[in-house]
Amino acid sequence: MRFKQTKSRLYYKRRAIPYLLLAPVVLFILLFMLWPMVNVFVMSAQNYQLLRPLERDFIGLENYITILTQDELFIKALRNSFVWVVFSVIIQTVLGFWLAWLLNQKFKGRGLYRALVLSPWAVAGVMVGIIWNLILGETYGVLNDILMRLRIINRNISWFSSGNQAMAAVIIANVWRGIPFFTISYLSALSSIPEDVYESAKIDGAGSIMTLFRITLPMIRDTIVLTTLLRAIWTFNAVDLIYTMTYGGPNHATTTISMYIMSTFKTEMNYGYASALAAIATGFMMIFAFIYMRAGRLGKEEMY
């Protein structure tokens, strides 16, 4: 009887060890991730302004209704976010794949070029903004100086004076910073494709275009879906680059949802309204991620 009880205790102790080892990680996640998320939704239902902390009270869905029906800046920020994310991710994907394809070829000094490709990714967003401000500055910008020396322009151009130019400028800076992520990801995926597949396609008479669309892209499809989704989420949430370069201007032309949330939170100190904006943005990104992942799986069975 004692032997059975001892064996039973040992059995349950062994079963409990994995849970005990995971407990600190789970506690860390609950404390530093789950609780702040829950707190955001709680504050979004309150009239919580830091300048008037004693007037904090529950107002239900009033913040959400105001945002969705009366806040014109929210609609503009949503439109700006769409342009900011779509153009940034598409250009980064195309250029990143092109660079990955080039670096996957055999040539002298390939290792050095692969290392250099990573350099923009190692630079912080604020530093990227400062670098591109120095390049695109109206009075001291390197680009204006080069164009003047080449006599392409006869006076300095203010690259941030109009909304379209400012949006293009921050997208270019973001593309420069994000290309290495796609290049390294696609380079890893391309390196895993067996050479026999390309040799068989070549024997069958497949050209470079057919090989690209029938072999290369289908075989790295999972990588493309995952990298574009991750980069879209990161770009949507990015604040540092736009904050450094334009601070959302001119006339809110580069104000994205994340910039609007930060401005409401930091400048106006309206924590309740900013929390409601964050909750809506989270909902949009969750819906987008779900639809995108479902769309990325369409036709997957037919591919193989």
C-alpha positions as CSV (number, residue, x, y, z in Angstrom):
1,M,0.0,0.0,0.0
2,R,2.8,2.4,0.9
3,F,4.6,1.5,-2.3
4,K,1.5,2.5,-4.3
5,Q,1.2,5.8,-2.4
6,T,4.8,6.6,-2.9
7,K,4.6,5.8,-6.6
8,S,1.5,7.9,-6.9
9,R,3.2,10.9,-5.2
10,L,6.2,10.6,-7.6
11,Y,3.9,10.4,-10.5
12,Y,2.1,13.6,-9.6
13,K,5.3,15.4,-8.7
14,R,6.7,14.6,-12.1
15,R,3.5,15.8,-13.7
16,A,3.7,19.1,-11.7
17,I,7.3,19.9,-12.6
18,P,6.6,21.3,-16.1
19,Y,3.9,23.5,-14.7
20,L,6.1,24.8,-11.9
21,L,8.8,25.6,-14.4
22,L,6.4,27.5,-16.7
23,A,4.8,29.4,-13.8
24,P,7.3,32.3,-13.7
25,V,6.9,32.8,-17.5
26,V,3.1,32.7,-17.2
27,L,3.2,35.1,-14.3
28,F,5.4,37.5,-16.2
29,I,3.1,37.4,-19.2
30,L,0.0,38.0,-17.0
31,L,1.7,40.9,-15.2
32,F,3.4,42.8,-18.0
33,M,1.2,41.9,-21.0
34,L,-2.3,40.7,-20.2
35,W,-3.0,43.2,-17.4
36,P,-2.0,46.3,-19.4
37,M,-4.2,45.1,-22.2
38,V,-7.2,44.6,-19.8
39,N,-6.4,48.0,-18.2
40,V,-6.6,49.7,-21.6
41,F,-10.1,48.4,-22.2
42,V,-11.1,49.4,-18.7
43,M,-9.8,53.0,-19.2
44,S,-11.5,53.2,-22.6
45,A,-14.9,53.1,-20.9
46,Q,-13.9,56.0,-18.6
47,N,-13.6,59.8,-18.7
48,Y,-10.0,59.7,-17.6
49,Q,-7.9,62.8,-18.1
50,L,-4.7,63.1,-16.2
51,L,-5.2,66.8,-15.6
52,R,-8.4,66.1,-13.8
53,P,-7.8,62.7,-12.0
54,L,-10.6,63.2,-9.4
55,E,-13.2,63.5,-12.2
56,R,-12.5,60.0,-13.4
57,D,-15.9,58.2,-14.0
58,F,-17.5,55.5,-16.0
59,I,-19.0,56.6,-19.3
60,G,-19.5,53.3,-21.1
61,L,-19.2,53.4,-24.9
62,E,-19.2,57.2,-25.2
63,N,-15.5,57.4,-26.2
64,Y,-16.1,54.8,-28.9
65,I,-19.2,56.5,-30.3
66,T,-17.4,59.9,-30.4
67,I,-14.5,58.4,-32.3
68,L,-16.5,56.5,-34.9
69,T,-19.2,59.2,-35.5
70,Q,-17.7,62.6,-34.8
71,D,-13.9,62.4,-34.9
72,E,-12.8,63.6,-38.3
73,L,-9.1,63.3,-37.4
74,F,-9.6,59.6,-36.7
75,I,-10.9,59.0,-40.2
76,K,-7.9,60.9,-41.6
77,A,-5.5,59.0,-39.5
78,L,-7.1,55.8,-40.5
79,R,-6.7,56.7,-44.2
80,N,-3.1,57.8,-43.6
81,S,-2.4,54.5,-41.8
82,F,-3.7,52.6,-44.8
83,V,-1.4,54.4,-47.2
84,W,1.6,54.2,-44.8
85,V,1.2,50.5,-44.3
86,V,0.3,49.4,-47.8
87,F,3.0,51.3,-49.7
88,S,5.7,50.6,-47.1
89,V,5.1,46.8,-47.0
90,I,4.6,46.4,-50.8
91,I,7.8,48.2,-51.7
92,Q,9.8,46.5,-49.0
93,T,8.5,43.1,-50.1
94,V,9.4,43.6,-53.8
95,L,12.8,45.2,-53.1
96,G,13.6,42.7,-50.3
97,F,12.8,39.8,-52.6
98,W,14.9,41.2,-55.4
99,L,17.9,41.7,-53.1
100,A,17.4,38.3,-51.6
101,W,17.4,36.8,-55.1
102,L,20.6,38.7,-56.0
103,L,22.4,37.7,-52.8
104,N,21.4,34.0,-53.3
105,Q,23.5,33.9,-56.4
106,K,27.2,32.9,-56.3
107,F,29.6,35.8,-56.7
108,K,32.8,37.1,-55.1
109,G,32.3,39.0,-51.8
110,R,28.7,37.6,-51.2
111,G,29.3,37.2,-47.5
112,L,30.3,40.9,-47.1
113,Y,27.2,42.1,-49.1
114,R,25.0,39.9,-47.0
115,A,26.4,41.5,-43.8
116,L,26.0,45.0,-45.2
117,V,22.3,44.4,-46.0
118,L,21.6,44.1,-42.3
119,S,23.0,47.5,-41.4
120,P,19.8,49.6,-41.8
121,W,17.8,47.1,-39.6
122,A,20.3,47.6,-36.8
123,V,19.6,51.4,-36.7
124,A,16.9,52.6,-34.2
125,G,13.8,54.3,-35.6
126,V,14.7,57.6,-34.1
127,M,18.1,57.5,-35.6
128,V,16.6,56.6,-39.0
129,G,14.4,59.7,-38.8
130,I,17.4,61.9,-37.9
131,I,19.4,60.5,-40.8
132,W,16.6,61.1,-43.3
133,N,15.9,64.5,-42.0
134,L,19.6,65.3,-42.7
135,I,19.2,63.9,-46.2
136,L,15.9,65.7,-47.0
137,G,16.3,68.9,-45.1
138,E,15.4,72.0,-47.1
139,T,18.3,74.2,-46.1
140,Y,21.0,71.7,-45.1
141,G,19.8,68.5,-46.8
142,V,22.2,66.3,-48.7
143,L,19.7,65.5,-51.4
144,N,19.1,69.2,-52.2
145,D,22.9,69.8,-52.3
146,I,23.5,67.0,-54.7
147,L,20.6,68.1,-57.0
148,M,21.9,71.7,-56.9
149,R,25.4,70.6,-57.8
150,L,24.1,68.5,-60.7
151,R,22.0,71.5,-61.8
152,I,18.8,69.5,-61.8
153,I,17.2,72.1,-59.5
154,N,17.9,75.8,-59.1
155,R,16.6,76.2,-55.6
156,N,16.2,74.1,-52.5
157,I,13.0,71.9,-52.4
158,S,11.0,71.7,-49.1
159,W,10.3,67.9,-49.1
160,F,8.0,68.2,-46.1
161,S,6.0,71.2,-47.2
162,S,3.0,69.3,-48.7
163,G,1.2,66.3,-47.4
164,N,2.0,64.0,-50.3
165,Q,5.7,64.8,-50.2
166,A,5.9,64.3,-46.5
167,M,4.1,61.0,-46.6
168,A,6.4,59.9,-49.5
169,A,9.4,60.9,-47.4
170,V,8.5,58.9,-44.3
171,I,7.6,55.9,-46.5
172,I,11.0,56.0,-48.2
173,A,12.7,56.2,-44.9
174,N,10.6,53.3,-43.6
175,V,11.3,51.2,-46.7
176,W,15.1,51.8,-46.3
177,R,14.9,50.6,-42.8
178,G,12.6,47.6,-43.4
179,I,14.2,46.1,-46.6
180,P,16.8,44.0,-44.6
181,F,14.1,42.2,-42.7
182,F,12.5,40.9,-45.9
183,T,15.9,40.3,-47.6
184,I,17.2,38.1,-44.8
185,S,13.9,36.2,-44.5
186,Y,13.5,35.6,-48.2
187,L,17.2,34.7,-48.5
188,S,16.8,32.0,-45.9
189,A,13.7,30.7,-47.7
190,L,15.4,30.7,-51.1
191,S,18.4,28.9,-49.8
192,S,16.2,26.1,-48.6
193,I,14.8,25.4,-52.2
194,P,16.7,22.3,-53.6
195,E,18.7,23.0,-56.8
196,D,17.2,19.8,-58.3
197,V,13.9,21.5,-58.6
198,Y,15.3,24.3,-60.8
199,E,17.3,21.8,-62.8
200,S,14.2,19.8,-63.5
201,A,12.3,22.9,-64.5
202,K,15.1,24.0,-66.8
203,I,15.1,20.5,-68.5
204,D,11.3,20.8,-69.0
205,G,11.8,24.1,-70.8
206,A,10.5,26.4,-68.1
207,G,11.7,30.0,-68.5
208,S,12.7,32.4,-65.7
209,I,9.3,34.0,-65.4
210,M,7.5,30.6,-65.2
211,T,10.1,29.3,-62.7
212,L,9.5,32.4,-60.6
213,F,5.7,32.1,-60.4
214,R,5.4,28.3,-60.6
215,I,8.3,27.2,-58.3
216,T,10.0,30.0,-56.3
217,L,7.0,32.0,-55.1
218,P,4.8,29.0,-54.3
219,M,7.7,27.3,-52.3
220,I,8.3,30.4,-50.2
221,R,4.6,31.3,-49.9
222,D,4.5,30.7,-46.1
223,T,7.5,33.0,-45.6
224,I,5.9,35.7,-47.7
225,V,2.6,35.6,-45.8
226,L,4.3,35.6,-42.4
227,T,6.8,38.4,-43.1
228,T,4.3,40.7,-44.8
229,L,1.8,40.2,-41.9
230,L,4.4,40.9,-39.2
231,R,5.8,43.9,-41.1
232,A,2.3,45.3,-41.6
233,I,1.6,45.0,-37.9
234,W,4.9,46.6,-37.0
235,T,4.5,49.4,-39.5
236,F,1.0,50.1,-38.3
237,N,2.2,50.4,-34.7
238,A,5.3,52.4,-35.6
239,V,5.6,55.9,-34.0
240,D,9.3,56.7,-33.7
241,L,10.1,57.3,-37.4
242,I,7.1,59.6,-38.1
243,Y,7.5,61.4,-34.8
244,T,11.1,62.2,-35.5
245,M,10.6,63.3,-39.2
246,T,7.3,65.1,-39.3
247,Y,5.5,64.8,-35.9
248,G,2.4,63.9,-38.0
249,G,2.4,67.1,-40.1
250,P,2.0,69.0,-42.2
251,N,-1.7,69.5,-41.2
252,H,-1.9,65.9,-39.9
253,A,-1.0,64.6,-43.4
254,T,1.3,61.9,-41.8
255,T,-0.7,61.4,-38.6
256,T,-1.4,57.7,-38.4
257,I,-3.5,55.9,-35.8
258,S,-0.5,55.2,-33.6
259,M,0.6,58.8,-33.9
260,Y,-2.9,60.0,-33.0
261,I,-3.0,57.7,-30.0
262,M,0.4,58.9,-28.8
263,S,-0.6,62.6,-29.3
264,T,-3.8,62.1,-27.4
265,F,-2.1,60.3,-24.6
266,K,1.0,62.5,-24.3
267,T,-0.2,66.0,-25.4
268,E,-3.8,66.1,-24.3
269,M,-3.3,63.6,-21.5
270,N,-6.7,62.1,-22.2
271,Y,-6.1,58.5,-21.2
272,G,-9.7,57.4,-21.6
273,Y,-10.0,58.6,-25.2
274,A,-6.5,57.4,-26.1
275,S,-7.3,54.0,-24.7
276,A,-10.5,53.8,-26.8
277,L,-8.4,54.6,-29.9
278,A,-6.0,51.9,-29.0
279,A,-8.8,49.4,-28.5
280,I,-10.3,50.2,-31.9
281,A,-6.8,50.0,-33.5
282,T,-6.3,46.6,-31.9
283,G,-9.6,45.4,-33.2
284,F,-8.8,46.5,-36.7
285,M,-5.4,44.7,-36.7
286,M,-7.0,41.5,-35.3
287,I,-9.6,41.5,-38.1
288,F,-6.9,42.2,-40.7
289,A,-4.6,39.5,-39.4
290,F,-7.4,37.0,-39.4
291,I,-8.6,37.8,-42.9
292,Y,-5.0,38.0,-44.2
293,M,-4.0,34.6,-42.8
294,R,-7.2,33.0,-44.2
295,A,-6.6,34.5,-47.6
296,G,-2.9,33.4,-47.5
297,R,-4.1,29.8,-47.2
298,L,-6.4,29.9,-50.2
299,G,-5.3,27.5,-52.9
300,K,-2.6,26.1,-50.8
301,E,-3.7,22.5,-51.5
302,E,-3.7,23.1,-55.2
303,M,-0.1,24.4,-55.1
304,Y,1.3,21.1,-54.1
